[in-house]
Structures are given as C-alpha cells and as structure tokens.
Amino acid sequence: MGRDMEKNLEKGAEWLLKAANQGHPEAQYATGRCYFYGRGMPRNKEIGVGWYYKSAMQENINAIYALGECLFQGEGVQRNHVESINWYSKAAAKGERGAQFSVARILEIGDPSVRNPLKALEQYKKSAQDGDSHSEFLVGTFYEEGKTGQLDLNKAIQSYKKAARDSELARVKLAGFYAKGVGVTLDSVEAYKWLELSKLRVESDPPTRQIKQQLETILTPVQIKSAQAQAEAFAKEYNIQQQSMAFDFGYQPK
C-alpha cells in the first residue's frame, strides 16, 4: 500500500504469500486477489480462486463472497450458479449486504436450473429491507412487469417511491407514471418534479428528455416553478445529490 515505505507490489505479495502459507485467513484472501488480478505476481485466476477457497474455509467473509462471485461469473472456476447461491447465502448470513442482492439476481437471471422469479422477488425484498435502494427499485419492476405473474401497479409505485430517495431510475419511473396517468392520477407538475430530480438521466436518455420537453409545452411558468420548488425540498430533505444511481446490471428501463 506504500505506507511508511516505497510502494512495491511484488514485495507486498511476497509477504502476503508467506502469511497465507502459514494459514492466515486475511492473507489467504489477499493472496487470492493478488493472483486473481495480477497484482505483484503473475495473473492466475485459478490459483486466486484456490486461495479464496482456503480463506473461505476459515470463515473469511470477503473470501466467501468472492467465491460466490467467481462461481457466478465462471472466472477462475467452472460456472456453477447452484454453488454460487450457496456461497452468496453464506456471506449474506454473515452480514454481507451485497450478497443478498446477488442471490436475488441469480434467481432472476441465472441459469434456468436455478431461475425462480418468486424466490428472486422474496430475496430482493429482504435486500430492500436492509436498506438497498436498487433492490427496492427492482421489486418495483417485478410488480410493474408482472415477472411473477402478478402485475400490480400500485405496489410497483409504492416501491419506486421508497427507492426514489437514492435511485434516479425510480424517479424516472415515477415521472412516467404521473406524466401518463398510469396507475396514478395524471399530474404533470408531479411528473416534472421527479424529472427535476433526475437530471443526469434527462441529459443522457433521449426518451426521458423528450418527456420533460413535452411537459414544458403544457405547464405554465408558475407550475414549473412549483415543481422545481418541490424537487428542491425533496432533495434537501433526503440529501439527494444529482448523480445517477442506475447500476449496470443489464437492466434497461422501459
């Protein structure tokens, strides 16, 4: 890390390997990362996964999660979504918040042998209860799109509203509902408010920008100022910074 001495990845990896060979679980995990990413030693994902496994067998939570990720992606080890779920679940039980989300994602988009929309929704809800806003957003997409066979716009909107504090994607969804009067009473001012809170999406996504431009043709200056004031109050209340919370998990908003 270059603390109190000159940074030297090779020497650092050498000392980590010595500790790893003596059974130190954190060093085993760190050595796994050195091999997996080629930091201080030749890149070898298979050897890296081997060290993750040794560390995981000593209950190192980072290694347990890393194993789940490797098995999910098929990197350094043969892809196995059943085993990936097992390791992710173990990490989740130890308090790794991201692991709960990962379990849900595999159940939603993983191999057909493990895919289960109902269980995926259940896991997303657990992750959302732990405070993950993107999980809450995805709960909304399940209800909006009827992914479990149950289409419920009211529940979708409720989830989007919960996620809106942290998720720009959720704000864009709400803007669309209010602009079109789908699932809610048509309210152009409310729609404009949510778009004011989604500036990066408006700038980067032509369809979203078009919705805002259309609203500006029907709203009066007074209404626009009212929407802007409401957006400013919401942003202040929840300390919202105008930056996108759209995670790159292959999801594209409709």
Secondary structure, 3 states (H helix, E strand, C coil): CCCCCCCCHHHHHHHHHHHHHCCCHHHHHHHHHHHHHCCCCCCCHHHHHHHHHHHHCCCCHHHHHHHHHHHHHCCCCCCCHHHHHHHHHHHHHCCCHHHHHHHHHHHHHCCCCCCCHHHHHHHHHHHHHCCCHHHHHHHHHHHHHCCCCCCCHHHHHHHHHHHCCCCHHHHHHHHHHHHHCCCCCCCHHHHHHHHHCCHHHHHHCHHHHHHHHHHHHHCCHHHHHHHHHHHHHHHHHCCCCCCCCCCCCCCCCC
